[in-house]
Amino acid sequence: MNFQNGMIPPQYGGGNNPYSQPPYAMPPDVQGMQQHSMHMAPPMNAPEMGPMGESEYRHVSSVLGGQPGNAVTSTAFDSVEELLWVGTRAGYVSSYYGPSLQKYTAFRVHSSNPVIQLMPSHQGIFTLTQENVRCYARFGRGTADFMSEDFHNMQCMLHTVNNSILVGGHQQSVFELDIDRLALIKKYQIEDPGVAIMKSNNRFTIFGDTSGQITIRDPKTLKIENQFQAHSFTLSDFDAYENQIVTCGFSNVAPMRGGNQIDRFLMVYDVRMMRIVSTIQCAIEPYYLKFVPSYTSRVFVVAHSGQYQIIDTTGAMMSAPLLSHQIQAATGPISAFDVSSSHQSVSFGDEAGCCHLYSNAPNVEGSHAAFNPYSQETQFADVTERLPHMNIDDPMANYASVPMPYPGQGSLFSDWPPAYTQRVYRAPAPIDPAILNNVKMTGNLGYGKMPEGVARPFPYQLKSEPGYRGGKQRGGGTHSTRGGRSKSHVPASPIGREDDPFLSVPKQYRKVEIKYSKLGVEDFDFRHYNKTHFAGLETHIPNAYCNSMLQVLYFIEPLRATLLNHLCQQEFCLACELGFLFHMLDVSKGMTCQASNFLRAFRTIPEASALGLNLGDDDEASKKNLARIIQNWSRFVMQQIHTEIGRNPKDSTPSSETSPDVQTVVQKLFGTSTATNLSCSKCGHLSSRESETFMFNMDYPEAPVDVPHFAFPKVPFSEVIARSMNAAQSQQSFCQKCDGYQLHTQQRLLKNVPDVIGLNCQVDNDTTLDFWKRQLELLAEEHERKPTTNASSVDHSRTKKACRYGSGCTRNDCYFFHEGRDEVGALGGHASKGDPPAWVPLGLSVKLLDNGHVSVSNIDDPYGPKSSCSDDGAVTYELMASVAHIRDNKLGNNLVSHIHVGETYHQRKEGVTTTQFYLFNDFSIVDIEKEDAVKFNMDWKWPCALFYIRKNYNDAYKIEVKSPFENYESLFSEAVLASDRVRSFTNIPLSGDEKLEAGDVIGIDAEFVSLNQEESELRSDGTRSTIKPPQMSVARVTCIRGKGEKLDTDLLFKPFMDDYISTQEEVVDYLTQFSGIKPGDLDVALSSKHLTTLKSMYIRLRYMVDKGVIFVGHGLKKDFRVINIVIPPKQVCDTAELFYLQRQRRISLKFLAWYFLGETIQSDTHDSTEDAQAALKLYFKYKELNVDKKAKIEVIDLYEKGRELNWKVPEDAPSGVPGIKFVQSGSDVGGAGDT
């Protein structure tokens, strides 16, 4: 395939031949030995994984096509033999045999011009440069050459059905050459601007030019049959197969700014109808494409940056546009691409001079893909017979195969002296006397019981040898003799376990899990894992991997205040749901919350699914690449919140964009205005475009390709940050001045520095990982060379917990105190030197220069009383949060965040003025030292994201929070979703005189449906253990009028809110017996109920919570948990707790209603209106009994009656408490505030 469709970068001068082999064919075995130094093995992570699944094609091998940096300009599969041809910018052509890409031939076709196109045929290999066409035999000998004065700026050639070659370029002539003699047959005249790409099908010859036009011509006369304007700016590539033509190119979308961009849509034309039939959107920027019609009309699309897609043009695979894959082996931008005739192999050439082969053959031994369906046998040069190779350093080499004459007299020099050839037996290790004292002898055999606290002896292991474990076991006999492990009870969560000496991950970083019981999570002790007043997040919800990043966003004060004040009419708004979640985190004091409503809205966004951010219920998040997913998540959520906050609050359209005049808080905090300059390397033409970014991807130094085992030098972290913020790269782009594609240098310049610098660490490949490890090694070596310090004044026996293994502990990195050791480090190591410093600093000093570059320097401790700006204009940043990927093969991978919590949060939560770093591991929260937030050992703890905030940045923002629920009339209106169906309303809305006030009492009850089934297992003892609880969704919420100052007695116990909640998710069980919800009640098209959205119902409840209303119900803890709302305890009155004795069972609402009210409820199914009314009546009954101090006595009698009846309500039985009548008037009972 031609390089950049014939539009070539600037000319390059000639050089020495990079190939050491002569230009003739060589057999595979010899070639493999001589090319071993140039051949690159496939990476360990092949086949690569895309964001949505595994690629059909996998990486097979890679090879360096020339000198490093000599870009591959053309690559083509041989149509006759199993060869792959590669052309370079320096004019070299080489061929490689088979899937292992063993060098076959190499020769030069031009001294200065690049190879534009390669075209294999039965005659040989045809090469095209800007000035000539040549034909070579496959073993390298030239057979024909054609040059003409009319040849200039040639770009493409095509093998026609007339057994001739068409050659064209950026001129108004097309030449037809005889394929056998390369003689001119005919010269055709065409229109300006000429032709850049030529293809053909079974009916037409098709030309494409730089103006974006596709011209269909007659194959014999080249007369125009039809024309299509495929793209508005220029054409990048196209291909034709049968009756279809597919194109990709550039669109001139911003002519006023002088910019153009790659068109994300493929244009599909049908030559039978001579018109466009469809457009296909790509997830990548399409730069090359080619048909791979193995089963259907599929197109292989490749981006210049190194991604590819396989798209079905017939629409049979609707999910295809979402599948994209990264060419992991690529060492530079993709510059050439071809597909074999068998469609089983694909080749990619890049700017670094490497060629990569991908195949869809099964990844099993002995199977490989063929380049052609029927290939001829390739001829190799005769092999000279060689003697067998023998390595002198191989201890298993068979030297007896080498004949050697032995002397008749004397000895060889290799003979050992007799003094060194005596047979000596190894002495066994002595046996512990405690063992010998218990041994009983029977004949010549001794046996006995192993004493407690004595290790099992190793007869032939000496103390000087590694791994010696003689003597007593660590712990002084507190472990059992089997494996030395304790038999104590292991809690459900690893946080509660004792330190395992064989597990390197500290317990506070390990993945935490919830132990479920028959009561769900009600009896799970979350406070065991969180001793602070901050709220953790639960883990059992799909997509809960983002808990760590949600905590980071919450502790950014201006963002938190803005989201708490935000409220719009869009149903699934992430900004609204984050505001609701942040309100729960504010209200909860040490309680654990769940982000179920936010994650439910997140799952409905199609862009999130397209990016692979939605992990289904069947996906195990710990097996995914969590580091890459959370970085994509942060970029997506930042942009989504920015869009939603800037939208008109009254606009309910999800697709509405942010107003350009509105500057959102995300833009103020994270936004960086940039100008990207694009400079042509040939003519120097400079173009610029402006954009804005919220996160920076860290850009690390690259290792040279031609240097094996390269060791990175010491690079300061500040230098990497400056490199990342002013990112520079080289890429192919269209130059308007040169009128062709040229190599451009892209440089990003900044116009401002943000208040929050967000950094995605991008540690997702071996090179980046080696770079981090190398920096840590250099810091450790530098630290070891420093003189030791006297730390004897520190009494660690008081500041640290003693190690339970005492002096017998053999771990060098043990955290605990050891008697007799002189240690000071928090994470182990020799104490007299302390811990080596972290590579990531706690603070940064950033200065924006006049030329758009930044000057960055490290700050060791930025948390002192310093101003945000220095005298020279540099801005001081301090580390606010870091997100780490914990890699634990035993318990599973997870994400944690280290967050520097400011004074305002401590004042609200704990009433103190301080700052502190905390480790947030889902629902586990512990305080840590600030150094732990920047220490990444690259073994089990990898960095994902870093957030640096401007010092004292809160002073520039309004962080006042106001309740957004002020429009009372719209909250309780009759707007419903199912508006076209007759329905009977079961509620009487609140009137204008019934505005809720603080202290008003209402009854509430909720019904739920199940979105998935419970997962459980049966233990060996017959009991059932819950692995994963069912995921519940609220289906109906009913609120009943209780007692208030302006309440009409006729409306007492009448519902003012009875909402059925629509759901877009599949319901697996309506639980009709317990909920009263039937299929169709939640369907907008079928329901006759008062159907509304979850957000609308939630806003009403939040309004009542903010007003200070008291909620009365039965079992409200579970109801509020599923609704995902936190209500202060003083506003909740649960009848299950009112009528309850300690250490006894809780009594059902049905039994309470029968016993105290004489009413029979829940006869067939549950009804939330009936349950809420019964709970409210029981509340008033309790207050009536409590007036005479009889409540406790009646509860005791209630339990006696319940045990007598086995807690079952008898049929047609009177009330259990005769003589006590219920008073329905609110005047005879105490106020709601007396609870």
LOTOR-369538 format. One record per residue (C-alpha): residue in one letter; x, y, z. Coordinates in steps of 0.25 Angstrom, whole numbers, plus 5000, padded with zeros to 4 digits. Example, Ala and Ser with C-alpha at 12.3 -4.5 7.8 and 13.67 -1.06 7.14 Angstrom:
a504949825031 s505549965029 
% end
This chain:
m500050005000 n500550144996 f501150235007 q500050335012 n499350304998 g500550354990 m500650494997 i502050485002 p502850555013 p504050635009 q505250575001 y506350505009 g507750495005 g508450365002 g509250285012 n509950155014 n509250025012 p508749985026 y508749835022 s509949745024 q509349635015 p509649625001 p508449644991 y508149504989 a507149404994 m507549325007 p506949205014 p506149225027 d507049155036 v508249235032 q507549365031 g506949345045 m508349335051 q508849455044 q507649535046 h507549505061 s508049635065 m507049715057 h505849625059 m504949675071 a504149575079 p502649595081 p502249665094 m501849585105 n500449645106 a500049605092 p498949585088 e498549725092 m497249765098 g496349875093 p495349945102 m494249855099 g494849715097 e495949625091 s496449665077 e496249565065 y497649585061 r498849565070 h500249605069 v501149505062 s502549575060 s503249705058 v504449735050 l505349865048 g505149895033 g506449985032 q507250085040 p506550135053 g505650255050 n505650215035 a504150215033 v503450105026 t502750165014 s502050045007 t501749905011 a501149795002 f500849645003 d501349564991 s500249504983 v501049384978 e501949344990 e501949355005 l502749485005 l502449625011 w503149745004 v503549865012 g503950005006 t504650115013 r504850265012 a506250245009 g505950164996 y506150025001 v505349904999 s505449775007 s504549645007 y504349555019 y503849405018 g502749345026 p502049385039 s503349395046 l503849505037 q505249445033 k506049535024 y505949485010 t506549595001 a506949745002 f507349844991 r507249994988 v506350044977 h506750194978 s507850274985 s506950394990 n505450374987 p504550294996 v503850164992 i502450214989 q501750084985 l502149934984 m501349844975 p501649694974 s501249614962 h501649484955 q502749564947 g503349604961 i503249724970 f502949864964 t503449984971 l502950134969 t503750254973 q503450404969 e504350384956 n504250244951 v503650104951 r504549984953 c504349834953 y505249734961 a505249584962 r504949534976 f506349504979 g506849644976 r507249654962 g506749774954 t505949734941 a505349854935 d505350014937 f504450124932 m504750274933 s504150384925 e504350534925 d502850544928 f503050464940 h502950564952 n502350544966 m501750404963 q500850354974 c500150224970 m500150104961 l499050004957 h499149864951 t497949864941 v497149754935 n497849774921 n499149724927 s499749864928 i500149964938 l499450104940 v500350204947 g499950344952 g500150454961 h500050604964 q499950644949 q498950634938 s499450514931 v499350364934 f500250264927 e499950124923 l501250034923 d501449894917 i501649804929 d502649714922 r503549814916 l503149944924 a502950014911 l501950124909 i500650084902 k499850204904 k499750344911 y498350384916 q497950534920 i497150554933 e496650674940 d497450754951 p497850724962 g498250584956 v498150454964 a498650414977 i498050274979 m497650164968 k496750044971 s495849954963 n494749864964 n494049764954 r493449874946 f494150004947 t495550074950 i495450174961 f496250294964 g496350384977 d497050514977 t497450624988 s496250704986 g495450594993 q494750544980 i494550394976 t494450384960 i493950254954 r494450234940 d494350134929 p495450024930 k495750034915 t495650184912 l495850244926 k494650334922 i493850384934 e492550304938 n492250374951 q492850464962 f492650474977 q493150584986 a493450484998 h494150585007 s494150735008 f495650755009 t496450645004 l496450485003 s497250405012 d496950265007 f495950175000 d495650034995 a494749964986 y494149824987 e493049774977 n491949884977 q492449964989 i493450074991 v493850125005 t494550255007 c495250325019 g495850465019 f495950605024 s494850705026 n495050855026 v494150885038 a494751015043 p495251095030 m495251225038 r496251175047 g497051105036 g496850965042 n496450835037 q496250705044 i496050555041 d494650525037 r494150415047 f493150365037 l493450265026 m492650285014 v492050165007 y491650174992 d490950064983 v491450074969 r490150004964 m489250124969 m490450224967 r490150294981 i490450284995 v489750175003 s490250205017 t491250265027 i491950195038 q492450255050 c493750215055 a494350215070 i495650245064 e496250345054 p496150265041 y497450285033 y497650155025 l496550055021 k496449925013 f495349825011 v495549685018 p494349615012 s494549475019 y493149455023 t492449595020 s492849725015 r493749765026 v494649885026 f495949885033 v496150035038 v497550085044 a497750215051 h499150285049 s499350285064 g499350135065 q497850085067 y497049995058 q495649955056 i494849845048 i493549895043 d492449825036 t491949915024 t490649835023 g490149865037 a490149725042 m491049755054 m490449875061 s491449875072 a492649875062 p492850035063 l493050015078 l494249915077 s495549985075 h496949925078 q498349975080 i499549935072 q500349905085 a501649865077 a501650005069 t502850085072 g502350215065 p501250265057 i500650165046 s501150205032 a500850085024 f499849975024 d499349855016 v498549725017 s498949595011 s498049525000 s497649415009 h497149525019 q497849445030 s499049545032 v499149695034 s500449775033 f500749915039 g501950005037 d502250115046 e503150245046 a504250175054 g504550085043 c503849955049 c502849865042 h501849785050 l501149655046 y499749625052 s498949495049 n497649435052 a498149295053 p497849215065 n498949235076 v499349095077 e500649025074 g500848985060 s499749075054 h500049205046 a499349285036 a499649275021 f499849405013 n499249345000 p498249234998 y499149164988 s500549204989 q501749154981 e502949104988 t504049204991 q505449174985 f506549194995 a508049194993 d508849064995 v509349045009 t510849015012 e510948905021 r511448945034 l512048875046 p511148865058 h511148975068 m511648955082 n511649055093 i512849045102 d512149105113 d511048995113 p511248895124 m510448795117 a511148795104 n511548665098 y513048675097 a513248525094 s512748555080 v514048625078 p515148525075 m516348545083 p517648465083 y518048425097 p519548415100 g520248285102 q521048325114 g520748435124 s519448505127 l518648615122 f518648755128 s517248745131 d517448625141 w517148655155 p518248625165 p517948505174 a517948595187 y516648665181 t515948535177 q515648475191 r514148435193 v513648515205 y512148505211 r511348625215 a511148635230 p509648635234 a509148755242 p509048735257 i507648695262 d506948775273 p507148715287 a505648735289 i505348635278 l506348535282 n505748535297 n504348485291 v504948385281 k504548235284 m505448135278 t504848005271 g505947925266 n506748015257 l505648115255 g505248235264 y503948305265 g503248415273 k502348535274 m502848665269 p502948755281 e502148885282 g502949015277 v504048935270 a504248945255 r504248825246 p505748785244 f506448795230 p507548685230 y508448745220 q508248895221 l509348975227 k509249105235 s510049175224 e509149135213 p507949225209 g506549195215 y507149125228 r505949115238 g506649045249 g506249055264 k504949105269 q503849165259 r503549315259 g502549345270 g503049255281 g502149145279 t500849225277 h500649155263 s500249015260 t501348925255 r500648905241 g501249015233 g501449105245 r500049175243 s499049215254 k497749145255 s497049265260 h495749315253 v495949395241 p494949505239 a494149525226 s494949645222 p496549645221 i496549775228 g496249695241 r497349595239 e498649585246 d499849615238 d500249505229 p501749495228 f501649435214 l500749545208 s501449675204 v500249765203 p499949835216 k498649805221 q498049945220 y498249935205 r497649805203 k496349785196 v495149795206 e493949715204 i492549715212 k492149585219 y490649565216 s489749495225 k488249465225 l488049605229 g488849655218 v489849765223 e489049815235 d489949735244 f491249755237 d492149845246 f492649955237 r493150035248 h494249935250 y494849985237 n494650135239 k494850205252 t494750345246 h493550425244 f493650425229 a492750335221 g493250215212 l492650155200 e492150015199 t492749915188 h491649815184 i491049905173 p491449895159 n492449995155 a492850025169 y494350025164 c494150175164 n493950195179 s495350245180 m495150355170 l493850395175 q494450425189 v495550505182 l494450595175 y493650605188 f494850665196 i495050775185 e494350885193 p493850975181 l493350855173 r492650795185 a491950935187 t491550945173 l490950815172 l490150825185 n489550955179 h489250885165 l487950835161 c487350815147 q486150755140 q486950645132 e486650505137 f488050445137 c488950555141 l490250515147 a490450655153 c489150645161 e489450505165 l490850545170 g490150655178 f489250555184 l490350465187 f491250575193 h490050615202 m490050475208 l491550485210 d491250615218 v490150565226 s490750425230 k491650425242 g492550305240 m491450225233 t491650155220 c490850205208 q490650155194 a490750215181 s489650135175 n488750245169 f489950315163 l490450185157 r489050155151 a489050285144 f490550255139 r490150125133 t489050195124 i490050285117 p490450215104 e491750285103 a492250225116 s491950085110 a492650115097 l493850155105 g493850025113 l493550085126 n492250005129 l492749875135 g491549775135 d491049695147 d491849575141 d493149645140 e494149635151 a494649775152 s495949725159 k496349655146 k496249775138 n497249885135 l496749975146 a497850075145 r497450105130 i495950095133 i495950195145 q496850295136 n495850285125 w494750305135 s495250425141 r495450495127 f494050455123 v493350495136 m494050635137 q493550665123 q492150615126 i492050695139 h492550815131 t491550805121 e490350775130 i490750895140 g490850995128 r489450945122 n488151025125 p487550965138 k486150965131 d486650885119 s486350735120 t487050705107 p488250615110 s488950655097 s488950805099 e490350865100 t490950965109 s490751105106 p492051165101 d491851285110 v491751205123 q493051175131 t492751055140 v493451015152 v494150895145 q494650995135 k495151085146 l495850975154 f496350885144 g496250955131 t497550995124 s497451075111 t498451025101 a498951065087 t499550945079 n500550985068 l500750905056 s502050925048 c502350865035 s503750805035 k503950835020 c503450975017 g503351025032 h501851065030 l501251085044 s499751065048 s499151075061 r497851025068 e497251055082 s496650955091 e496450925106 t496850815114 f496450765128 m497450655131 f498950635126 n499550505122 m500950485127 d501950475116 y503150405120 p504550395113 e504550285102 a505650175102 p506450175089 v506050055080 d507450015076 v508050015090 p507749875097 h507549875112 f507550025112 a507650085126 f506950215128 p507650335135 k507150405147 v506050495143 p505350595153 f503850575154 s503750725151 e504450705138 v503350595134 i502250695138 a502850805129 r502950705118 s501550665120 m500950795120 n501650845108 a501550715100 a502250705087 q502150595076 s502350575062 q501150535052 q500750525038 s499850635034 f499350715022 c500150835019 q499350945011 k500651005006 c501350885001 d499950824996 g500250695002 y500450605014 q501750645022 l502450615035 h501950715045 t502450755059 q501350775069 q501550865081 r500550895092 l500751035098 l499951075111 k499151205113 n498851185127 v499151095139 p497951025146 d497651025160 v497650875160 i498650805152 g498150665149 l499150565144 n498850425138 c500150345141 q499950255129 v500750135135 d500150035125 n501349975118 d502749915121 t503550035117 t502850135126 l502850025137 d504350015135 f504550165136 w503850175149 k504650055155 r505950115150 q505650255157 l505350175170 e506650095169 l507450225166 l506850295178 a507150175187 e508550165182 e508750315185 h508150295199 e509050185202 r510250275199 k509850375209 p510450375223 t509650315234 t508950395244 n508850375259 a507350335262 s507550275276 s506750385282 v505450325276 d504750225285 h504050145275 s503550045286 r502550155290 t502250205276 k502050075269 k501349935272 a502349825275 c502449715265 r501849585270 y503049505264 g504049585273 s505549565269 g505149445261 c504549535250 t505249515237 r504549625229 n505449735225 d504249825222 c503449795234 y502649915239 f502649885254 f503649905265 h504749805268 e505549805281 g506949815278 r506849875264 d507250025261 e506150055252 v505350185249 g504750155235 a503250145235 l503250045224 g504549965228 g505949975224 h507150005232 a506750115242 s508050195243 k507850245229 g506350255229 d505450225217 p505950275203 p505150395198 a503950375189 w504150415174 v502750485174 p502850615182 l501850665192 g501850795185 l502150865172 s502551015168 v501951045154 k502351175146 l501651205133 l502651265123 d502351375113 n502651275101 g501551175107 h502451075113 v502451045128 s503651035138 v503350935149 s504150905161 n503950805173 i503550855187 d503850755198 d502850815208 p501850915203 y500850905215 g501451015223 p500951155224 k501351205210 s500651285200 s500151225187 c501051315178 s502451345180 d503151475176 d503551425162 g502151385158 a502251235161 v501051175167 t501151075179 y500350945178 e500250845189 l499850695187 m498350685189 a498150535185 s498750415179 v498050295174 a498750165174 h498550025167 i498749915177 r499249785170 d498949665179 n498949535172 k498349465185 l497149555188 g496949625175 n497349765170 n496649895175 l496850045175 v497050135187 s497250285189 h498150365198 i497450495201 h497950615208 v496650665216 g496550805218 e496150895230 t494750915226 y494350765225 h494950745239 q494150855245 r492850805239 k493150655243 e493950655255 g493950805260 v495450825260 t496350915251 t497450825245 t497850755232 q498150605231 f498450505220 y497450385220 l497550255212 f496150225206 n495950085202 d494550075199 f493850065213 s495150055220 i495750195224 v497050205232 d497950325235 i499350315229 e500650395228 k500750495216 e501950415211 d501150295209 a500250375199 v501450385189 k502150255192 f501950155180 n502850025181 m502449985167 d502249845172 w500849835178 k500549985178 w500550065165 p500150205162 c498850245154 a498550385156 l499150505164 f498450635167 y499250765171 i498450885176 r498851025177 k499151065191 n497951145197 y497151125185 n495851125193 d495951275195 a495551305180 y494251225180 k492951235187 i492751105195 e491451145201 v490351035200 k488951065198 s487750975197 p487350955182 f485950905186 e485151035187 n484151025176 y483050965185 e481950965175 s482750885164 l483150775174 f481750715177 s481050745164 e480350635156 a481350625145 v481450475141 l482050395130 a480950305126 s480050425122 d479250365111 r478550255119 v477350265129 r477850245143 s477150255157 f478050345166 t478150285180 n478750415186 i478250555189 p479350655187 l479750755197 s479050885196 g479651025197 d479251035212 e479950895215 k481350935213 l482250845221 e482950905233 a484050855242 g483450755252 d482250715244 v482050565244 i481850475232 g481650325230 i482550265219 d482650125213 a483450075200 e483349955191 f484449895183 v484749805171 s485949715169 l486849745157 n487649615159 q487649495167 e488349465180 e489649385178 s489849285190 e490549155193 l490249035201 r491249005212 s491648865216 d490848875229 g489548905221 t489549055224 r489449155213 s490449265211 t490149395203 i491249425192 k490549545186 p489149605190 p488049635180 q488149775174 m486849845178 s486249965172 v485150045178 a483750035171 r482750105179 v482850215190 t481650255198 c481550375208 i480450395218 r479950515225 g480250515240 k480150625249 g480450775246 e479950905251 k479150935238 l478650795236 d477150765233 t476650655242 d475950605230 l477250585222 l477950505234 f478550375229 k478250415214 p479450395204 f479950525198 m481050455190 d480850315184 d481950295173 y482250175164 i483650185159 s483950155145 t485250075142 q486050055129 e486749935134 e486249795133 v485449745145 v485649595148 d484649585160 y483549685163 l483349615177 t481849635175 q481549555188 f482349655196 s482249785188 g480949775181 i481649825168 k481149745156 p481749735142 g481349865134 d481249955146 l482650015143 d482550015128 v482250155122 a481450095111 l480550005119 s480450065133 s479250125139 k479850175151 h480450305156 l481750275149 t482950365151 t484450365150 l485450325161 k486050465161 s484650535163 m484350445175 y485650465181 i485550615180 r484250615188 l484850535199 r486050625199 y485150745200 m484450685212 v485850645219 d486350785217 k485050835223 g485250755236 v484050665234 i483950545243 f483850405236 v483050295242 g483050155237 h483350015239 g484749955236 l485250095230 k486650065230 k486549965218 d485550055211 f486550175212 r487750095208 v487050045195 i486550185192 n487950225194 i487750345203 v488250375217 i487350445227 p487850495241 p487450395252 k486650505259 q485650515247 v485350365247 c484450285256 d484350135253 t483250055259 a484149935258 e485050005268 l483950055277 f483249925280 y484549845282 l485249785294 q486749775294 r487349635289 q485949595284 r485449575271 r484849695263 i483349685261 s482649695248 l481749815244 k480549715242 f480649655256 l480749795262 a479549845255 w478749725259 y479149735274 f479049885276 l478049935265 g477149815263 e477449825248 t477749715239 i478749765228 q479649695217 s478549585215 d478949555200 t480049655197 h480749775202 d480249915200 s481050035203 t479950125206 e479350015216 d480649995222 a481050145224 q479650165230 a479850055240 a481250105244 l480750245246 k479550195255 l480550105263 y481350225265 f480150305271 k479850175279 y481250175285 k481150315289 e479750295295 l480250175303 n481550255307 v480650365314 d480350275325 k481650205325 k481050075320 a481850055307 k482949965313 i481949885320 e481049865307 v482349825299 i482649715309 d481249665308 l481349675293 y482549585293 e481849485302 k480649485293 g481549465281 r482249345286 e480949285290 l480449295276 n481749265270 w481749405264 k480549375254 v479249455254 p478049365257 e476949375247 d475749445251 a476349475265 p476049605273 s477149705276 g478249655286 v478049775295 p476549785298 g476049915304 i477150005297 k476450085287 f477250165276 v477050315276 q476950375262 s476950515266 g478350585267 s477950665279 d478050555289 v479450515286 g480750575289 g481550655278 a482450585268 g483650645274 d483450565287 t484050435281 
% end
